Amino acid sequence: MPTVKLNRKEVEFLLNKKVPLETLKDRISMIGTDLEEINDNEIVVEIFPNRPDMLSEQGFARALSSFMNIKPGLRDYKVKKSNYKVIIENSVSNIRPNTVCAVVKNLKLSDEKIKSIIQIQEKLHVTYGRNRRKASIGIYPLEKIKFPLKYLALPPEKIIFRPLESEKRLSAIEILKNHPTGKEFAHLLKNHSLYPVFIDANTEILSLPPIINSYNTGKVTESTKDVFIECSGFSQETLNKTLNIIVTALADMDGEIYEVTITRNNKKEITPNLTPELMSINKNYVNKVLGLNLKDNEIKKLLERMGYGIKGKKVLVPKYRTDILHEIDLVEDIAIAYGYENLKSMIPNVSTVAEESSLNKFKDKIAEVLIGLNLLETSTFHLTSDENVNKKMNLNNKTMKVMNSINQEYNTLRNSLLPSLFQILSENTHHEYPQKLFEISEVFESEEKNNLAVIIANNSTNFTEIKQVLESLFLNLGKEFELETFDHSSFIKGRAGKIRFNKKEIGVLGEIHPQVLENFKIEVPVTALEINIDILF
């Protein structure tokens, strides 16, 4: 969880009320954050990953003022019309395909406010942006930019500009090799022959996302009044939320938000979109979950204390909230506003004796053995993409799709753990080898089942090494297995085995096919195994 240092005087100024220290400590602790320290100058607080909108003084004070009933209800942020345009070219489609943008004017920046902007930008990069992999943010002084802007990809040798914290102009290749920030995030552009850039109408380079801004067009100072903001990456939903968090924080610095028209293949999108989302709430459901007997007007007041609006029987959810996906999320906020300290403990009218399930004990035993073999345990999402489980694995199996999925990255229930582990390898090629991973979790075919997958990436790994892992596991479990040679399109022909236990087929192991490695952009040999531990159990 990210820890942020907030200017206490700025927070109290935004609250528009002098709050006694003990009251401030109590309310901060009860809003759903972890208060680490508070003194005359600073509030040091741990913000949970589900509330990135609270990573700045402005977002934190906004949430706190609602919670403390100082200024409850939905905040109304106006987006003004403009002629600012950004053109996305198709050259970025396979690199970082999306961007959303905004302009904020009439800012009165001080050194303290610039530090606040830098902090929220950095914290959003690390958390919600997944270390810039999912989303990166660029903020630029508007007076140095001429519209329309282009977001496109160019060969790295043709990208030459002076980056921030550099005394001279560098090519993109030199930035990734020699610049401190470039070296830190070079892996995000690894294996790409083209790099994304923002260029203005004067052919001036604004930035090399997701790496660094230009010194000439990307350095915000106290004299900056108007700024241009862009967020680039993959998921449109993630980018929109990131942009909304930034612009609303700047609006709370008395800035005025202006729209930007994004054009791609003659299709237009206006960003940012701050129109609240409508969500249903059922009083009976709220009371059943919380064990209360709240009336409609009480629920309304509690929701307003968490920054929501009410329209008829619908809840207006702010567009900067990233954590509201289901009605239960609203119920959680109602509980926070009501006060967990006010919920009464009750002993249920049932008598049970708790015991860990035998299957979980078996899973723990497997994990203990594999950790003893210097493997690292991972935990990945049940949802993935059909491309990962089929195309990249050289397969064409039937999969279970999610209806009305909001993006293509998570539209399929996985039927194997290996694609998830390959995804981890592909995102960590900049780390040293060997990389030895395993996961014990659910997969979904005609029914749900528990699988174990092991993957080893190293220049010297081979069939013998992965077979030794399997032998060690079965030896420690006091069980025996049989291997039968067979061909599988994810593995090298002649170097794959079918695993049998009590004459039942329970899994596969072998050396991964080079095409699969190329599909996941992995540059070292990989061996792997996957077994059904339900049958083994």
C-alpha positions in Angstrom: 0.0 0.0 0.0 1.4 3.4 -0.9 2.3 5.8 1.9 1.8 9.5 1.2 3.0 12.6 3.0 0.3 15.2 2.9 0.6 18.9 3.8 -1.5 19.2 6.9 -2.1 22.9 6.5 -3.2 22.4 2.9 -5.6 19.6 4.0 -7.1 21.8 6.7 -7.4 24.7 4.3 -9.3 22.5 1.8 -11.5 21.3 4.7 -12.3 25.0 5.4 -12.4 24.2 9.0 -9.9 23.9 11.9 -10.2 20.4 13.2 -8.9 19.4 16.7 -6.0 17.0 16.5 -7.7 14.1 18.3 -10.8 14.4 16.1 -8.6 14.5 13.0 -6.7 11.4 14.1 -9.9 9.5 14.8 -11.7 10.5 11.5 -8.7 9.7 9.3 -8.4 6.3 10.9 -12.1 5.5 10.4 -12.4 6.6 6.8 -10.6 3.5 5.5 -7.0 4.6 5.6 -4.1 3.7 8.0 -2.8 6.8 9.8 1.0 6.4 10.5 1.8 9.9 11.8 0.4 13.4 12.2 2.3 16.5 13.3 2.1 20.2 12.8 3.2 20.1 9.2 2.4 16.6 7.8 -0.1 13.9 7.7 1.5 10.6 6.9 -1.1 8.0 5.8 -1.2 4.7 4.1 -3.8 4.8 1.3 -5.4 1.4 0.4 -5.0 0.4 -3.3 -8.8 0.7 -3.9 -8.7 4.5 -3.3 -6.1 6.1 -5.5 -8.3 9.2 -5.6 -7.1 9.9 -2.1 -3.4 10.1 -3.0 -3.2 13.9 -3.0 -4.1 16.6 -0.5 -7.0 17.6 -2.7 -8.5 14.1 -3.1 -7.8 13.2 0.6 -9.5 16.4 1.8 -12.4 15.9 -0.5 -13.1 12.5 0.9 -12.5 13.6 4.5 -14.7 16.7 4.3 -17.6 14.5 3.1 -17.0 11.9 5.7 -16.9 14.5 8.5 -20.1 16.0 7.2 -18.4 19.3 6.4 -19.3 19.2 2.8 -21.2 16.0 2.1 -22.6 14.9 -1.3 -21.4 14.7 -4.9 -18.8 17.2 -6.1 -19.8 18.9 -9.4 -16.9 19.3 -11.8 -17.5 21.2 -15.0 -15.6 20.4 -18.2 -15.5 23.4 -20.5 -15.7 23.1 -24.3 -12.5 23.7 -26.4 -10.9 23.2 -29.8 -7.9 21.2 -28.4 -7.2 18.1 -30.5 -5.0 15.0 -30.3 -4.7 12.6 -33.2 -3.8 8.9 -32.5 -2.0 7.2 -35.4 -2.2 3.5 -36.0 1.5 3.1 -35.5 1.0 2.9 -31.7 -1.6 0.1 -32.0 0.8 -2.7 -30.9 2.8 -0.7 -28.4 0.7 1.6 -26.1 -2.5 2.0 -28.2 -4.6 4.4 -26.1 -4.4 7.9 -24.7 -6.9 10.3 -23.0 -6.2 14.0 -22.5 -7.3 17.2 -20.8 -6.3 20.8 -20.3 -6.5 22.6 -17.0 -6.2 26.4 -16.9 -5.8 29.3 -14.4 -3.7 27.4 -11.9 -1.8 29.3 -9.2 1.1 26.9 -8.6 3.5 27.1 -5.7 6.4 24.9 -4.9 4.2 23.0 -2.4 1.5 22.4 -5.1 4.0 21.3 -7.6 5.3 18.8 -5.1 1.7 17.6 -4.6 1.3 17.1 -8.3 4.5 15.2 -8.6 3.6 13.0 -5.7 0.1 12.0 -7.0 1.7 11.4 -10.4 4.3 9.1 -9.0 2.0 7.3 -6.7 -0.6 6.7 -9.4 2.3 5.4 -11.6 3.3 2.9 -9.0 -0.2 1.7 -7.9 -3.1 2.1 -10.3 -0.7 2.4 -13.3 1.2 -0.8 -12.2 4.6 0.9 -12.4 3.7 2.6 -15.7 2.9 -0.6 -17.4 -0.9 -0.1 -17.5 -0.9 3.7 -17.5 1.6 6.5 -17.5 1.0 10.2 -17.0 2.5 13.3 -18.6 1.8 16.9 -17.5 3.1 19.8 -19.6 3.0 23.6 -19.6 0.3 24.5 -22.2 2.1 27.7 -23.4 4.9 25.7 -24.8 2.7 23.4 -26.9 1.0 24.0 -30.3 -2.1 22.0 -31.2 -3.1 19.7 -32.7 -0.9 17.1 -31.1 -0.1 13.7 -32.5 0.4 10.4 -30.6 2.4 8.1 -32.9 5.3 5.6 -32.9 8.7 6.2 -34.6 12.0 4.3 -34.9 14.0 5.0 -31.7 16.9 6.5 -33.6 14.6 9.2 -35.0 13.4 10.3 -31.5 15.8 12.9 -30.3 15.1 15.5 -27.6 16.4 16.8 -24.3 14.7 14.8 -21.5 14.1 16.1 -18.0 17.1 15.9 -15.7 19.5 15.9 -18.7 21.9 18.6 -19.9 21.8 17.6 -23.6 19.7 16.1 -26.3 19.6 12.3 -26.4 18.1 9.7 -28.8 15.5 7.3 -27.4 18.1 4.6 -27.5 20.5 6.7 -25.4 17.7 7.6 -22.9 16.9 3.9 -22.3 20.6 3.0 -21.9 22.0 6.0 -20.0 19.3 8.1 -18.4 18.4 7.0 -14.8 14.6 7.0 -15.5 15.2 5.5 -18.9 17.1 2.6 -17.5 14.5 2.0 -14.8 11.6 1.7 -17.3 13.4 0.5 -20.4 11.8 -2.9 -20.1 8.4 -1.4 -20.9 9.6 -0.8 -24.5 11.7 -3.8 -24.8 11.2 -5.9 -28.0 9.5 -3.0 -29.8 11.0 -1.7 -33.0 9.0 1.6 -32.7 8.6 3.8 -29.7 5.5 6.0 -28.8 5.9 9.8 -28.8 3.7 12.9 -28.4 4.6 15.5 -31.0 3.0 19.0 -31.4 2.2 21.0 -34.5 5.7 22.4 -34.5 7.1 18.9 -34.6 8.4 19.5 -31.0 8.6 16.2 -29.0 6.6 16.4 -25.8 7.6 13.1 -24.3 8.6 9.5 -24.8 5.8 7.7 -22.9 5.9 5.8 -20.6 9.5 6.9 -19.9 10.0 10.7 -19.6 9.0 14.2 -20.6 10.9 16.6 -22.7 12.8 19.4 -20.8 11.6 22.0 -23.4 7.9 21.2 -23.3 7.4 19.1 -20.2 8.7 21.0 -17.2 6.1 22.6 -15.0 7.2 25.6 -12.9 5.6 28.1 -10.5 5.1 30.4 -13.4 2.9 27.8 -15.2 -0.7 28.8 -15.3 -2.2 26.2 -17.8 -1.3 22.6 -18.3 -1.9 19.8 -20.8 -2.3 16.3 -19.3 -2.1 13.0 -21.1 -2.5 9.4 -19.9 -1.3 6.7 -22.2 -1.4 2.9 -21.9 -3.7 0.0 -22.6 -7.1 -0.2 -20.8 -9.3 2.7 -21.7 -11.1 2.4 -18.4 -7.9 2.6 -16.4 -6.7 5.6 -18.4 -10.0 7.5 -18.0 -10.0 6.9 -14.2 -6.4 8.0 -14.0 -7.1 11.2 -15.9 -10.2 11.9 -13.8 -8.2 11.6 -10.6 -5.6 14.1 -11.9 -7.9 16.7 -13.3 -10.3 16.7 -10.3 -7.2 17.2 -8.0 -6.1 20.2 -10.1 -9.7 21.5 -10.2 -9.6 21.5 -6.4 -6.5 23.8 -6.8 -9.0 26.2 -8.4 -8.1 25.1 -11.9 -10.6 25.0 -14.8 -11.0 21.8 -16.8 -11.2 21.9 -20.6 -12.0 19.0 -22.9 -9.7 17.5 -25.6 -11.0 15.8 -28.7 -9.2 12.5 -29.3 -9.3 11.3 -33.0 -8.4 7.9 -34.3 -9.4 6.6 -37.7 -12.0 9.4 -38.1 -13.6 8.3 -34.8 -13.8 11.0 -32.1 -13.9 10.8 -28.3 -14.1 13.7 -25.9 -12.1 13.5 -22.7 -12.3 13.8 -19.7 -15.8 12.6 -19.0 -16.7 13.4 -15.4 -20.5 12.6 -15.7 -21.3 10.5 -12.6 -22.3 6.9 -13.2 -25.7 5.7 -12.0 -25.9 2.6 -9.8 -28.9 0.9 -8.1 -29.1 0.4 -4.3 -31.6 -1.8 -2.5 -32.5 -0.9 1.1 -33.3 -4.5 2.0 -29.9 -5.7 0.7 -28.1 -3.0 2.6 -29.8 -3.9 5.9 -29.4 -7.6 5.4 -25.6 -7.3 4.8 -25.1 -4.9 7.7 -27.6 -6.3 10.1 -29.2 -2.9 10.5 -32.6 -1.4 9.9 -31.8 1.8 8.0 -34.5 3.9 6.4 -34.2 5.4 2.9 -33.3 8.9 4.2 -30.6 7.5 6.5 -29.0 5.5 3.6 -29.1 8.7 1.6 -27.3 10.7 4.3 -24.7 8.0 4.8 -24.0 7.8 1.0 -23.6 11.6 0.9 -21.0 11.3 3.7 -19.0 9.2 1.3 -19.2 11.7 -1.5 -22.1 10.2 -3.5 -25.1 11.9 -5.0 -28.7 10.6 -5.1 -31.0 10.8 -8.1 -34.4 9.2 -7.4 -33.6 5.6 -6.4 -30.2 5.7 -8.0 -26.7 6.5 -6.6 -24.5 8.9 -8.5 -21.0 7.5 -8.4 -18.1 10.0 -9.0 -16.1 9.3 -12.1 -12.8 9.4 -10.2 -13.8 6.4 -8.0 -12.1 3.3 -9.2 -13.4 0.9 -6.6 -17.2 0.9 -7.1 -18.0 -2.1 -9.3 -21.0 -3.6 -7.5 -23.7 -2.8 -5.1 -21.7 -4.4 -2.3 -19.1 -1.7 -2.7 -21.8 0.9 -1.9 -22.8 -1.1 1.1 -19.1 -1.1 2.3 -19.1 2.7 2.1 -22.4 2.9 4.0 -20.8 0.8 6.7 -17.8 3.2 6.8 -20.0 6.2 7.1 -22.2 4.6 9.7 -19.0 3.7 11.6 -17.7 0.3 12.2 -17.4 1.2 15.9 -21.2 1.6 16.0 -21.9 -1.9 14.6 -22.8 -4.2 17.5 -21.2 -7.6 17.8 -23.6 -10.5 17.8 -23.1 -14.2 18.4 -24.7 -16.2 15.6 -27.4 -18.8 16.5 -25.3 -21.7 15.2 -22.7 -23.9 16.8 -19.8 -25.0 14.7 -16.3 -26.2 15.2 -13.8 -24.7 12.7 -11.3 -26.9 10.9 -9.1 -26.4 7.9 -10.1 -28.4 4.9 -8.1 -31.5 4.1 -7.6 -30.2 0.5 -6.1 -26.9 1.8 -3.7 -28.9 4.0 -2.7 -30.9 0.9 -2.1 -27.6 -1.0 0.0 -26.3 1.8 2.1 -29.5 1.8 2.7 -29.1 -2.0 3.6 -25.4 -1.6 6.0 -26.3 1.3 7.8 -28.8 -0.9 8.1 -26.5 -3.9 9.3 -23.6 -1.8 12.0 -26.0 -0.4 13.1 -26.4 -4.1 13.6 -22.6 -4.3 10.5 -22.0 -6.3 8.5 -18.7 -5.8 4.7 -19.0 -5.3 2.5 -16.7 -7.3 -1.2 -15.8 -7.4 -2.8 -14.6 -10.6 -6.3 -13.7 -11.8 -8.9 -16.3 -12.7 -9.7 -14.1 -15.7 -7.4 -13.7 -18.7 -7.7 -13.4 -22.4 -8.6 -16.0 -25.0 -5.4 -14.9 -26.8 -3.3 -15.9 -23.8 -4.9 -19.3 -23.3 -5.2 -20.3 -26.9 -3.3 -18.3 -29.6 -0.1 -17.7 -27.6 -0.1 -21.3 -26.3 -0.5 -22.7 -29.9 -3.9 -24.1 -28.9 -7.4 -23.9 -30.0 -9.4 -25.1 -27.0 -12.9 -24.3 -26.1 -13.0 -21.6 -23.4 -15.6 -20.0 -21.1 -16.1 -16.4 -22.0 -17.3 -13.5 -19.9 -20.5 -11.9 -21.2 -20.2 -8.2 -21.8 -16.6 -8.0 -20.7 -15.3 -4.4 -20.4 -12.0 -5.2 -22.1 -10.2 -7.9 -24.0 -7.5 -8.5 -21.4 -9.9 -10.2 -19.0 -12.6 -11.8 -21.1 -12.0 -15.5 -20.5 -12.0 -17.9 -17.5 -8.6 -19.6 -17.6 -8.6 -23.4 -18.3 -4.9 -23.7 -17.4 -2.5 -22.0 -15.1 0.5 -22.0 -17.5 -0.6 -18.9 -19.6 -0.8 -16.9 -16.4 2.7 -17.9 -15.4 4.0 -17.1 -18.9 2.4 -13.7 -18.6 4.4 -13.1 -15.4 7.6 -14.2 -17.1 6.9 -11.9 -20.1 6.5 -8.9 -17.7 9.7 -9.7 -15.8 12.3 -10.3 -18.6 14.3 -7.4 -17.2 15.0 -9.4 -14.0 17.8 -11.9 -13.7 17.4 -15.6 -14.3 16.7 -18.3 -13.3 13.1 -17.5 -12.6 11.3 -20.5 -11.0 7.6 -20.0 -10.3 4.6 -22.1 -9.2 0.9 -21.5 -8.6 -1.8 -23.7 -7.0 -5.2 -22.4 -7.9 -8.5 -22.9 -9.7 -9.0 -23.4 -13.4 -12.3 -23.7 -15.3 -13.4 -26.2 -17.9 -16.7 -28.0 -17.8 -16.3 -27.7 -14.0 -14.0 -25.9 -11.6 -10.9 -27.8 -10.5 -7.6 -27.2 -8.7 -4.4 -27.3 -10.6 -0.7 -26.9 -9.8 1.6 -25.4 -12.4 5.4 -25.0 -12.3 7.5 -23.0 -14.7 11.3 -22.7 -14.9 13.0 -20.0 -17.1 16.7 -20.3 -17.5 19.4 -20.7 -20.2 20.2 -24.2 -19.0 16.8 -25.6 -18.1 15.7 -28.9 -19.8 13.4 -31.8 -19.5 15.5 -33.4 -16.8 15.2 -30.4 -14.5 11.4 -30.2 -14.6 11.1 -33.9 -14.2 13.3 -33.7 -11.1 10.8 -31.2 -9.6 8.0 -33.6 -10.3 9.9 -36.5 -8.8 10.8 -34.5 -5.6 7.1 -33.5 -5.2 5.8 -37.0 -5.5 8.5 -38.4 -3.3 7.6 -36.0 -0.5 3.9 -36.7 -1.0 4.5 -40.5 -0.8 3.0 -41.1 -4.2 4.1 -42.5 -7.5 3.6 -41.4 -11.1 4.1 -42.7 -14.6 5.3 -40.7 -17.7 4.1 -41.4 -21.2 5.7 -39.6 -24.3 3.2 -37.7 -26.3 3.0 -34.6 -28.6 1.5 -31.3 -27.4 1.5 -28.1 -29.5 2.7 -26.0 -26.5 5.8 -28.2 -26.1 8.7 -29.2 -28.2 8.0 -32.4 -30.1 9.6 -35.4 -28.4 10.3 -33.4 -25.2 6.9 -33.6 -23.6 5.3 -36.2 -21.3 1.8 -37.1 -20.1 1.7 -37.6 -16.3 -0.4 -40.5 -15.0 -1.4 -41.3 -11.4 -3.3 -44.5 -10.6 -3.7 -45.0 -14.3 -5.5 -41.6 -14.7 -4.1 -38.8 -16.8 -3.5 -35.8 -14.4 -1.2 -33.5 -16.4 1.7 -32.7 -18.7 5.3 -31.6 -18.5 8.1 -30.8 -20.9 10.2 -28.2 -22.7 8.1 -25.3 -24.1 7.9 -24.7 -27.8 10.0 -21.8 -29.2 6.9 -20.3 -30.8 5.1 -20.1 -27.5 8.2 -18.3 -26.0 8.2 -15.9 -29.0 4.5 -15.2 -28.5 5.1 -14.2 -24.9 8.4 -12.4 -25.8 10.5 -14.6 -23.6 14.1 -15.0 -24.7 15.3 -18.0 -22.6 14.3 -21.6 -22.7 11.4 -22.6 -20.4 10.3 -25.9 -19.0 6.9 -26.4 -17.3 4.4 -28.8 -15.8 0.8 -28.7 -14.9 -1.2 -31.3 -13.0 -4.7 -31.7 -11.6 -4.3 -31.9 -7.8 -7.9 -32.8 -7.2 -7.2 -36.3 -8.6 -3.9 -36.4 -6.8 -5.6 -35.5 -3.5 
